[in-house]
């Protein structure tokens, strides 16, 4: 992860010319990489959606999860969490005693969990909005069916009288 002046944050993704036999992508370090690609915006967010569940696969205690939620609130929501975490890389690096201080695994667990929550929050919100749209349409359909059913049970004389009263009330 890296801080960028214009975009707020970006993701540095190392790549190898060729992996050694049995070597996993997550085992790459600065000695085995052929280079790195800087990714920002939606592509970086999509990459984090896939990477963070792997990095955080061991889970966390309720206390750490609570701290992560507090960070989300303190830092102001989804996109702000990622920018805030990137802006604090120097502070996290000062606490780091080994490895690449910009690596996701080097970030404090509560920060990584807050980031994971943030990158999934937008998708969950969109899904909920989509579900609400479906529920709204189902509600309209049910009201339409109920209106038809009400008219079926009403005697013809009353239906006509109601129509005349409605017409008189709208003028």
Secondary structure, DSSP 8 states (H G I E B T S, - for coil): -B--TTTS-BEEEEE-SS--TT--GGG--TTT-SEEEEE-HHHHHHHHHHHHHHHTTT---HHHHHHHHHHHHHHTSHHHHHHHHHHTHHHHHHH--SS-TTSGGGS-HHHHHHHHHHHHHHHHHHHHHHHHHHHHHHHHHHHHHHHHHHHHHS-HHHHHHHHHHHHHHH-
